Amino acid sequence: MGIRVGRTLQRVGRAAWAAVAVMLDLVRDLLAAAPDNDRDDRQLQDTDLIGEYNHRTGRLDAGNDPYGWYDED
C-alpha cells in the first residue's frame, strides 16, 4: 500500500512540475508578444524640430549625432 501512495505522489509531483513549466512558457510567450510602447510614431512632416534629417533615428536633429548619417548638401 505504501508503494502505491509513493508512486501516486510521484505522478502528482511530475504533473505539477509540468503544469508549472507550461504556465511559465505561456507567460514568456505573452510577454514576448506584448506591444512595444516605446516607439515614437511621429511623421517627418508633423515634427516641430528643425535641423538635419538623421537617417539612423529617422528624426530631425542638430546634425551632431556621431553615429547618425546625414544627407550631403
Secondary structure, 3 states (H helix, E strand, C coil): CHHHHHHHHHHHHHHHHHHHHHHHHHHHHHHHCCCCCCCCCCCHHHCCCCCEEECCCCEEECCCCCCCCCCCC
